[in-house]
């Protein structure tokens, strides 16, 4: 497909400029996303996080931390987003929310289930950073935004969270209520380079 009239479609295929595919877009489906808040200087909270989620938290601003089962994203000095894609086994760290919420609360923190609040897309290809920069003031060059980096900013007029994955691809999160408008803007920005839309895949 290369007909500009279908740019913004959710049907997998090629869009925009014909014969070039410099951007790949794909929805990153989210099985669970939990917001963890608390003071990382509290030993009891640090230990409870380790017990509940099998990981430490990224303490360096604007960094992410990946494990085999989830990604921890730094949102602020006392706030992180824990994200996982499908499918979740019964023993996955992001299951049994109520029990883990109570345990984190007892250790002086707070846990919120925000799994349905955001939509995420993966952007890959040699023009992925250019597409993001067309709607965001952040510098997405690898020197300024290396792998395992994250930042909150705007895409157009919508608040967005950006992450650069270990393989160099980008993931952008936006509030579900703005997803349609952001998706349209993203596709239009990608069309001038030619883009391939893939079927949705679990967040990795």
C-alpha positions as CSV (number, residue, x, y, z in Angstrom):
1,X,0.0,0.0,0.0
2,X,1.2,3.5,-0.8
3,X,-2.0,5.5,-1.2
4,X,-1.7,8.6,1.0
5,X,-5.5,8.4,1.6
6,X,-4.9,5.4,3.9
7,X,-2.1,6.9,6.0
8,X,-3.1,6.4,9.6
9,X,-4.7,3.0,8.9
10,X,-4.2,0.3,11.4
11,X,-4.0,-2.4,8.7
12,X,-0.4,-3.8,8.3
13,X,1.3,-2.9,5.1
14,X,3.5,-0.2,3.5
15,X,2.4,3.4,3.5
16,X,3.7,6.8,2.3
17,X,6.6,7.1,-0.2
18,X,6.8,4.0,-2.4
19,X,9.9,1.8,-2.6
20,X,11.4,3.1,0.6
21,X,10.8,1.8,4.1
22,X,12.9,4.0,6.5
23,X,10.5,3.7,9.4
24,X,8.7,0.7,11.0
25,X,5.7,1.3,13.3
26,X,4.2,-1.3,15.5
27,X,1.8,-1.2,18.5
28,X,3.5,-2.6,21.6
29,X,0.8,-4.3,23.6
30,X,0.9,-4.0,27.3
31,X,-0.1,-6.8,29.6
32,X,0.6,-4.9,32.8
33,X,1.9,-1.5,33.8
34,X,2.2,-0.5,37.4
35,X,3.3,2.8,38.9
36,X,5.6,2.3,41.9
37,X,6.2,5.3,44.2
38,X,8.4,5.6,47.3
39,X,11.7,6.7,48.7
40,X,14.6,4.6,47.4
41,X,16.6,5.5,50.5
42,X,14.3,3.4,52.6
43,X,15.8,-0.1,53.1
44,X,12.5,-1.8,53.8
45,X,11.1,-0.5,50.5
46,X,14.1,-1.5,48.5
47,X,14.0,-5.0,49.9
48,X,10.2,-5.3,49.3
49,X,10.7,-4.2,45.6
50,X,13.4,-6.9,45.3
51,X,11.1,-9.5,46.8
52,X,8.0,-8.5,44.8
53,X,9.5,-7.8,41.4
54,X,12.9,-9.5,41.4
55,X,14.7,-6.4,40.5
56,X,16.2,-3.1,41.8
57,X,15.0,0.2,40.4
58,X,16.9,2.6,38.1
59,X,18.1,5.4,40.3
60,X,19.8,7.5,37.7
61,X,17.4,10.0,36.2
62,X,15.9,9.2,32.8
63,X,17.2,5.6,32.7
64,X,15.5,2.3,32.3
65,X,16.3,-1.2,33.6
66,X,15.4,-4.4,31.8
67,X,15.0,-7.8,33.3
68,X,13.9,-11.0,31.6
69,X,10.3,-10.3,32.7
70,X,9.8,-6.5,32.9
71,X,11.1,-3.1,32.3
72,X,11.5,-0.5,35.0
73,X,11.3,3.1,33.8
74,X,12.5,6.1,35.8
75,X,9.7,8.7,36.0
76,X,11.1,10.8,38.9
77,X,13.2,10.6,42.0
78,X,10.4,8.6,43.8
79,X,8.4,7.2,40.9
80,X,8.8,4.4,38.4
81,X,6.8,2.6,35.7
82,X,7.0,-1.2,35.7
83,X,5.9,-2.6,32.3
84,X,5.5,-6.0,30.8
85,X,4.0,-7.4,27.6
86,X,1.9,-10.5,26.9
87,X,1.6,-13.1,28.0
88,X,1.9,-13.1,31.8
89,X,2.4,-16.4,33.6
90,X,0.8,-16.9,37.0
91,X,4.3,-16.4,38.6
92,X,5.2,-13.2,36.6
93,X,6.3,-10.3,38.9
94,X,3.4,-8.2,37.6
95,X,0.6,-10.5,38.8
96,X,-1.3,-10.6,42.1
97,X,-1.6,-6.8,42.2
98,X,-3.5,-6.5,45.5
99,X,-1.1,-8.6,47.5
100,X,1.9,-6.7,46.2
101,X,0.2,-3.3,46.6
102,X,-0.4,-4.1,50.3
103,X,3.2,-5.3,50.7
104,X,4.7,-2.2,49.1
105,X,2.3,0.0,51.2
106,X,3.5,-1.7,54.4
107,X,7.1,-0.9,53.4
108,X,6.3,2.8,53.0
109,X,5.6,3.0,49.3
110,X,2.6,3.0,47.0
111,X,1.6,0.9,44.0
112,X,-1.0,1.8,41.3
113,X,-2.3,-0.4,38.4
114,X,-2.2,1.8,35.3
115,X,-2.3,-1.0,32.8
116,X,-5.1,0.4,30.7
117,X,-4.1,4.1,30.9
118,X,-1.6,4.2,28.1
119,X,-1.0,3.0,24.5
120,X,2.5,2.3,23.3
121,X,4.2,2.1,19.9
122,X,7.6,0.9,18.8
123,X,9.5,2.9,16.2
124,X,12.4,1.4,14.3
125,X,14.5,2.1,11.2
126,X,17.0,4.8,10.2
127,X,14.4,7.6,10.3
128,X,12.7,6.7,13.5
129,X,14.5,9.4,15.5
130,X,13.7,12.0,12.8
131,X,10.0,11.1,13.0
132,X,10.0,11.6,16.8
133,X,11.9,14.8,16.5
134,X,9.3,16.2,14.1
135,X,6.9,16.4,17.0
136,X,9.1,16.5,20.1
137,X,11.8,19.0,21.3
138,X,14.0,16.2,22.7
139,X,17.3,15.3,21.0
140,X,16.9,11.7,19.9
141,X,20.4,11.3,18.5
142,X,22.2,8.3,20.0
143,X,24.8,10.5,21.7
144,X,22.1,12.4,23.5
145,X,19.5,9.7,23.9
146,X,21.4,6.4,24.2
147,X,19.9,2.9,24.7
148,X,18.3,2.4,28.1
149,X,17.3,6.1,28.2
150,X,13.8,7.5,28.9
151,X,12.3,11.0,29.1
152,X,8.9,12.6,29.4
153,X,8.1,15.4,27.0
154,X,5.5,16.3,24.3
155,X,4.7,14.8,20.9
156,X,2.7,17.6,19.3
157,X,0.6,18.9,22.1
158,X,0.3,15.6,23.9
159,X,2.3,14.4,26.9
160,X,4.4,11.4,26.0
161,X,7.0,9.0,27.6
162,X,9.9,8.0,25.3
163,X,12.2,5.1,25.9
164,X,15.1,3.8,23.8
165,X,15.3,0.0,24.0
166,X,18.5,-2.1,24.2
167,X,18.3,-2.8,20.5
168,X,18.1,0.9,19.6
169,X,14.4,1.0,18.8
170,X,12.2,3.6,20.4
171,X,8.9,3.1,22.4
172,X,6.5,6.0,22.9
173,X,3.7,5.9,25.5
174,X,0.8,8.2,25.4
175,X,-2.5,8.4,27.3
176,X,-5.1,6.2,25.7
177,X,-7.5,9.1,25.3
178,X,-5.1,10.8,22.9
179,X,-4.0,7.7,21.1
180,X,-6.0,8.3,17.9
181,X,-4.7,11.9,17.4
182,X,-1.1,10.9,18.2
183,X,-1.3,7.9,15.8
184,X,-2.5,10.0,13.0
185,X,0.3,12.6,13.6
186,X,2.9,9.8,13.8
187,X,1.8,8.2,10.5
188,X,1.8,11.5,8.7
189,X,5.4,12.2,9.9
190,X,6.5,8.8,8.8
191,X,4.8,8.8,5.4
192,X,7.4,11.1,3.9
193,X,10.1,8.5,4.5
194,X,7.9,5.5,3.7
195,X,6.9,3.3,6.6
196,X,5.9,-0.3,7.2
197,X,3.2,-1.0,9.7
198,X,3.5,-4.4,11.5
199,X,1.0,-6.3,13.4
200,X,0.9,-5.5,17.2
201,X,3.4,-7.4,19.3
202,X,4.0,-7.6,23.1
203,X,6.1,-4.9,24.7
204,X,9.7,-6.0,25.0
